[in-house]
């Protein structure tokens, strides 16, 4: 028996990378999955691959009308939403002085406003489902700082805080809200990075999208006493700088 049998899930940014891994795992565990993305061809192909009750929906997460349409159509076709995975995100480079206002706003609109709109729009559906879980995909950039991607860092710290606020507000309805903070994961976003990028990590490799997907499944099904908390998958990066001690020191 699948751990998500008779559950309905929306996965944003679901056409590829982490989102696609989440959609595949959730479908394998019995969920009716809406793959939501702006990548229409890739998203539709994935939904067809998943088969069964899976469906694709075009969703620009920064647009309220898109969210209302996707949630209404998902509930109408599959039933009330019980799991929402806010995974859609973008990264744009630039120091605080270099990044344009338009670029900064674009990152905030997708990474932070998009998740806020998702929770705001889907919450009534989760109540109708009798409760459920919201999983917000943040980043270790929401735990520490990185130069050259200030807008991204701000959006991921904001999502971390928003997760905690939503967890407090939605707990009375049986809706848990947690954030996942991946480090370097092998996706299109990190395609230009070679293995030297992770060589100094305690676990010196890239993470895989499937590892993040398994954490999302754990939050949705097993972490029933957890809400408003961060789950970190970073190969040990945020544990601290590597240090070797010798006896007597």
C-alpha positions as a Markdown table, in Angstrom:
| # | Residue | x | y | z |
|---|---|---|---|---|
| 1 | Unk | 0.0 | 0.0 | 0.0 |
| 2 | Unk | 1.4 | 3.4 | -1.0 |
| 3 | Unk | 2.1 | 5.9 | 1.8 |
| 4 | Unk | 0.1 | 8.6 | -0.2 |
| 5 | Unk | -2.8 | 6.5 | -1.3 |
| 6 | Unk | -6.0 | 8.7 | -1.7 |
| 7 | Unk | -3.9 | 11.8 | -1.2 |
| 8 | Unk | -3.8 | 14.7 | -3.7 |
| 9 | Unk | -0.6 | 16.7 | -4.2 |
| 10 | Unk | 0.4 | 19.8 | -6.1 |
| 11 | Unk | 4.2 | 20.1 | -6.9 |
| 12 | Unk | 5.3 | 23.4 | -8.3 |
| 13 | Unk | 8.4 | 23.5 | -10.6 |
| 14 | Unk | 7.4 | 19.9 | -11.1 |
| 15 | Unk | 8.6 | 19.5 | -14.7 |
| 16 | Unk | 12.2 | 18.8 | -14.0 |
| 17 | Unk | 14.9 | 18.5 | -11.3 |
| 18 | Unk | 13.8 | 18.3 | -7.7 |
| 19 | Unk | 10.1 | 18.9 | -8.6 |
| 20 | Unk | 10.1 | 16.0 | -11.1 |
| 21 | Unk | 11.7 | 13.7 | -8.5 |
| 22 | Unk | 9.1 | 14.6 | -6.0 |
| 23 | Unk | 6.3 | 14.1 | -8.5 |
| 24 | Unk | 7.6 | 10.7 | -9.5 |
| 25 | Unk | 8.0 | 9.5 | -5.9 |
| 26 | Unk | 4.6 | 10.8 | -4.8 |
| 27 | Unk | 2.9 | 9.1 | -7.7 |
| 28 | Unk | 4.8 | 5.9 | -7.0 |
| 29 | Unk | 3.4 | 6.1 | -3.4 |
| 30 | Unk | -0.2 | 6.4 | -4.7 |
| 31 | Unk | -0.8 | 10.2 | -4.8 |
| 32 | Unk | -2.8 | 11.9 | -7.5 |
| 33 | Unk | -0.2 | 14.5 | -8.5 |
| 34 | Unk | -0.6 | 17.8 | -10.3 |
| 35 | Unk | 2.7 | 18.6 | -12.0 |
| 36 | Unk | 2.6 | 22.4 | -12.1 |
| 37 | Unk | 5.2 | 24.5 | -14.0 |
| 38 | Unk | 5.7 | 27.0 | -16.8 |
| 39 | Unk | 7.6 | 24.4 | -18.9 |
| 40 | Unk | 4.6 | 23.1 | -20.6 |
| 41 | Unk | 6.2 | 20.5 | -22.9 |
| 42 | Unk | 8.3 | 18.9 | -20.2 |
| 43 | Unk | 5.6 | 19.0 | -17.6 |
| 44 | Unk | 3.0 | 17.4 | -19.9 |
| 45 | Unk | 5.5 | 14.7 | -20.8 |
| 46 | Unk | 6.2 | 13.9 | -17.2 |
| 47 | Unk | 2.4 | 13.8 | -16.3 |
| 48 | Unk | 1.9 | 11.4 | -19.2 |
| 49 | Unk | 4.9 | 9.2 | -18.0 |
| 50 | Unk | 3.3 | 9.1 | -14.5 |
| 51 | Unk | 0.0 | 8.0 | -15.9 |
| 52 | Unk | -3.0 | 7.2 | -13.8 |
| 53 | Unk | -4.5 | 10.3 | -12.1 |
| 54 | Unk | -1.4 | 12.5 | -12.7 |
| 55 | Unk | -2.1 | 15.7 | -14.6 |
| 56 | Unk | -0.1 | 18.7 | -15.8 |
| 57 | Unk | -1.1 | 22.3 | -15.1 |
| 58 | Unk | 0.5 | 25.5 | -16.4 |
| 59 | Unk | 1.4 | 27.6 | -13.4 |
| 60 | Unk | 3.3 | 30.9 | -13.1 |
| 61 | Unk | 3.7 | 30.8 | -9.3 |
| 62 | Unk | 4.0 | 34.6 | -9.1 |
| 63 | Unk | 0.4 | 35.0 | -10.5 |
| 64 | Unk | -2.6 | 34.8 | -8.3 |
| 65 | Unk | -5.0 | 34.0 | -11.1 |
| 66 | Unk | -2.9 | 31.0 | -12.1 |
| 67 | Unk | -2.9 | 29.7 | -8.6 |
| 68 | Unk | -6.6 | 30.0 | -8.2 |
| 69 | Unk | -7.2 | 28.1 | -11.5 |
| 70 | Unk | -4.7 | 25.3 | -10.6 |
| 71 | Unk | -6.1 | 24.7 | -7.1 |
| 72 | Unk | -9.7 | 24.8 | -8.3 |
| 73 | Unk | -9.1 | 22.4 | -11.2 |
| 74 | Unk | -7.0 | 20.1 | -9.1 |
| 75 | Unk | -9.7 | 19.8 | -6.5 |
| 76 | Unk | -12.4 | 19.5 | -9.1 |
| 77 | Unk | -10.6 | 16.6 | -10.9 |
| 78 | Unk | -8.7 | 14.9 | -8.1 |
| 79 | Unk | -10.2 | 16.0 | -4.9 |
| 80 | Unk | -9.1 | 18.3 | -2.1 |
| 81 | Unk | -5.4 | 19.0 | -1.9 |
| 82 | Unk | -3.6 | 17.3 | 1.0 |
| 83 | Unk | 0.0 | 18.0 | 0.1 |
| 84 | Unk | 1.5 | 21.1 | -1.4 |
| 85 | Unk | 5.2 | 21.2 | -2.4 |
| 86 | Unk | 6.3 | 24.8 | -3.2 |
| 87 | Unk | 9.4 | 23.9 | -5.2 |
| 88 | Unk | 9.5 | 26.5 | -8.0 |
| 89 | Unk | 12.5 | 28.8 | -7.8 |
| 90 | Unk | 14.9 | 30.8 | -9.9 |
| 91 | Unk | 18.5 | 32.0 | -9.3 |
| 92 | Unk | 19.9 | 35.3 | -10.8 |
| 93 | Unk | 23.4 | 36.4 | -10.2 |
| 94 | Unk | 24.6 | 39.8 | -9.2 |
| 95 | Unk | 26.1 | 41.6 | -6.2 |
| 96 | Unk | 23.8 | 44.0 | -4.2 |
| 97 | Unk | 25.2 | 46.8 | -6.3 |
| 98 | Unk | 25.1 | 45.0 | -9.6 |
| 99 | Unk | 21.7 | 43.3 | -9.5 |
| 100 | Unk | 18.9 | 45.4 | -11.1 |
| 101 | Unk | 15.7 | 46.1 | -9.3 |
| 102 | Unk | 13.8 | 44.1 | -11.9 |
| 103 | Unk | 16.0 | 41.1 | -11.4 |
| 104 | Unk | 15.7 | 41.3 | -7.6 |
| 105 | Unk | 11.9 | 41.6 | -7.8 |
| 106 | Unk | 11.8 | 38.7 | -10.2 |
| 107 | Unk | 13.6 | 36.4 | -7.8 |
| 108 | Unk | 11.4 | 37.5 | -4.8 |
| 109 | Unk | 8.2 | 37.1 | -6.9 |
| 110 | Unk | 9.0 | 33.5 | -7.8 |
| 111 | Unk | 10.8 | 32.2 | -4.8 |
| 112 | Unk | 8.9 | 33.9 | -2.0 |
| 113 | Unk | 5.7 | 35.5 | -3.3 |
| 114 | Unk | 5.0 | 32.3 | -5.3 |
| 115 | Unk | 5.2 | 30.1 | -2.1 |
| 116 | Unk | 3.0 | 32.7 | -0.2 |
| 117 | Unk | 0.4 | 32.7 | -2.9 |
| 118 | Unk | 0.5 | 28.9 | -3.0 |
| 119 | Unk | -0.1 | 28.5 | 0.7 |
| 120 | Unk | -2.7 | 31.3 | 0.7 |
| 121 | Unk | -4.7 | 29.7 | -2.2 |
| 122 | Unk | -4.3 | 26.0 | -1.2 |
| 123 | Unk | -5.0 | 26.4 | 2.5 |
| 124 | Unk | -8.8 | 26.1 | 2.2 |
| 125 | Unk | -8.5 | 23.0 | 0.1 |
| 126 | Unk | -6.2 | 21.4 | 2.7 |
| 127 | Unk | -8.8 | 22.2 | 5.3 |
| 128 | Unk | -11.4 | 20.4 | 3.2 |
| 129 | Unk | -9.1 | 17.5 | 3.0 |
| 130 | Unk | -9.0 | 17.3 | 6.8 |
| 131 | Unk | -5.5 | 18.6 | 7.1 |
| 132 | Unk | -2.2 | 17.8 | 5.4 |
| 133 | Unk | 1.3 | 19.1 | 4.8 |
| 134 | Unk | 3.0 | 21.9 | 3.0 |
| 135 | Unk | 6.6 | 21.5 | 2.1 |
| 136 | Unk | 8.5 | 24.6 | 1.1 |
| 137 | Unk | 11.8 | 24.0 | -0.7 |
| 138 | Unk | 14.2 | 26.7 | 0.6 |
| 139 | Unk | 18.0 | 26.3 | 0.5 |
| 140 | Unk | 21.0 | 26.4 | 2.7 |
| 141 | Unk | 21.1 | 30.0 | 1.3 |
| 142 | Unk | 18.1 | 30.4 | 3.7 |
| 143 | Unk | 20.4 | 29.4 | 6.6 |
| 144 | Unk | 23.6 | 31.2 | 5.8 |
| 145 | Unk | 24.7 | 34.0 | 3.4 |
| 146 | Unk | 26.3 | 33.9 | 0.0 |
| 147 | Unk | 27.9 | 36.7 | -1.9 |
| 148 | Unk | 26.8 | 37.5 | -5.4 |
| 149 | Unk | 23.2 | 36.1 | -5.1 |
| 150 | Unk | 21.7 | 38.5 | -2.5 |
| 151 | Unk | 18.2 | 38.4 | -4.0 |
| 152 | Unk | 18.2 | 34.6 | -3.9 |
| 153 | Unk | 19.5 | 34.6 | -0.3 |
| 154 | Unk | 16.8 | 37.1 | 0.7 |
| 155 | Unk | 14.1 | 35.0 | -0.9 |
| 156 | Unk | 15.2 | 31.8 | 0.8 |
| 157 | Unk | 15.6 | 33.4 | 4.2 |
| 158 | Unk | 12.1 | 34.9 | 3.7 |
| 159 | Unk | 10.7 | 31.5 | 2.8 |
| 160 | Unk | 12.2 | 30.0 | 6.0 |
| 161 | Unk | 10.5 | 32.7 | 8.1 |
| 162 | Unk | 7.2 | 32.5 | 6.2 |
| 163 | Unk | 7.2 | 28.7 | 6.8 |
| 164 | Unk | 7.3 | 29.3 | 10.5 |
| 165 | Unk | 4.5 | 31.9 | 10.4 |
| 166 | Unk | 2.3 | 29.6 | 8.3 |
| 167 | Unk | 3.0 | 26.7 | 10.6 |
| 168 | Unk | 1.7 | 28.6 | 13.6 |
| 169 | Unk | -1.4 | 29.9 | 11.7 |
| 170 | Unk | -2.4 | 26.5 | 10.1 |
| 171 | Unk | -1.6 | 24.1 | 13.0 |
| 172 | Unk | -5.2 | 24.4 | 14.4 |
| 173 | Unk | -6.5 | 23.0 | 11.1 |
| 174 | Unk | -4.2 | 20.0 | 11.1 |
| 175 | Unk | -1.9 | 21.5 | 8.4 |
| 176 | Unk | 1.8 | 21.1 | 9.0 |
| 177 | Unk | 4.3 | 23.4 | 7.3 |
| 178 | Unk | 8.0 | 22.6 | 7.1 |
| 179 | Unk | 10.9 | 23.8 | 4.9 |
| 180 | Unk | 13.7 | 21.8 | 3.2 |
| 181 | Unk | 17.1 | 23.3 | 2.8 |
| 182 | Unk | 19.1 | 21.6 | 0.1 |
| 183 | Unk | 22.7 | 22.4 | -0.5 |
| 184 | Unk | 24.3 | 21.6 | -3.9 |
| 185 | Unk | 21.9 | 19.3 | -5.8 |
| 186 | Unk | 22.5 | 18.1 | -9.3 |
| 187 | Unk | 19.9 | 20.0 | -11.3 |
| 188 | Unk | 19.7 | 22.4 | -14.2 |
| 189 | Unk | 20.5 | 25.2 | -11.7 |
| 190 | Unk | 23.9 | 23.7 | -10.9 |
| 191 | Unk | 24.7 | 22.3 | -14.4 |
| 192 | Unk | 27.6 | 24.6 | -14.9 |
| 193 | Unk | 29.3 | 23.6 | -11.6 |
| 194 | Unk | 32.0 | 20.8 | -11.6 |
| 195 | Unk | 32.9 | 18.5 | -8.8 |
| 196 | Unk | 35.4 | 21.0 | -7.3 |
| 197 | Unk | 32.3 | 22.9 | -6.1 |
| 198 | Unk | 31.6 | 20.2 | -3.5 |
| 199 | Unk | 35.1 | 18.9 | -2.9 |
| 200 | Unk | 35.5 | 20.7 | 0.5 |
| 201 | Unk | 32.2 | 19.4 | 1.9 |
| 202 | Unk | 32.2 | 16.8 | 4.7 |
| 203 | Unk | 30.3 | 14.6 | 2.2 |
| 204 | Unk | 32.1 | 15.7 | -1.0 |
| 205 | Unk | 29.5 | 15.2 | -3.7 |
| 206 | Unk | 26.4 | 16.8 | -5.2 |
| 207 | Unk | 23.1 | 15.7 | -3.7 |
| 208 | Unk | 20.6 | 14.0 | -6.0 |
| 209 | Unk | 17.0 | 15.3 | -6.6 |
| 210 | Unk | 15.7 | 11.9 | -5.4 |
| 211 | Unk | 17.3 | 12.5 | -2.0 |
| 212 | Unk | 15.3 | 15.7 | -1.6 |
| 213 | Unk | 12.2 | 14.0 | -2.8 |
| 214 | Unk | 12.5 | 11.3 | -0.1 |
| 215 | Unk | 12.7 | 14.1 | 2.5 |
| 216 | Unk | 9.6 | 15.7 | 1.1 |
| 217 | Unk | 7.8 | 12.3 | 1.4 |
| 218 | Unk | 9.0 | 11.9 | 5.0 |
| 219 | Unk | 7.6 | 15.3 | 5.9 |
| 220 | Unk | 4.3 | 14.5 | 4.2 |
| 221 | Unk | 3.9 | 11.1 | 5.7 |
| 222 | Unk | 6.1 | 10.4 | 8.7 |
| 223 | Unk | 7.1 | 13.7 | 10.4 |
| 224 | Unk | 3.7 | 14.0 | 12.0 |
| 225 | Unk | 4.9 | 15.8 | 15.1 |
| 226 | Unk | 7.0 | 18.3 | 13.1 |
| 227 | Unk | 5.9 | 21.7 | 11.9 |
| 228 | Unk | 7.6 | 25.0 | 11.4 |
| 229 | Unk | 11.0 | 23.4 | 11.3 |
| 230 | Unk | 13.9 | 23.1 | 8.8 |
| 231 | Unk | 15.2 | 19.9 | 7.3 |
| 232 | Unk | 18.7 | 20.3 | 6.0 |
| 233 | Unk | 20.3 | 18.2 | 3.2 |
| 234 | Unk | 23.6 | 19.8 | 2.5 |
| 235 | Unk | 26.4 | 17.2 | 2.8 |
| 236 | Unk | 27.4 | 18.8 | 6.1 |
| 237 | Unk | 28.1 | 22.3 | 4.7 |
| 238 | Unk | 26.3 | 24.1 | 7.5 |
| 239 | Unk | 27.8 | 21.9 | 10.3 |
| 240 | Unk | 30.8 | 24.2 | 10.2 |
| 241 | Unk | 34.3 | 24.4 | 8.7 |
| 242 | Unk | 36.2 | 21.1 | 8.6 |
| 243 | Unk | 38.4 | 20.8 | 11.6 |
| 244 | Unk | 40.9 | 18.1 | 12.7 |
| 245 | Unk | 41.7 | 17.8 | 16.4 |
| 246 | Unk | 44.5 | 15.8 | 17.9 |
| 247 | Unk | 44.8 | 14.4 | 21.4 |
| 248 | Unk | 45.3 | 17.1 | 24.0 |
| 249 | Unk | 43.9 | 19.9 | 21.8 |
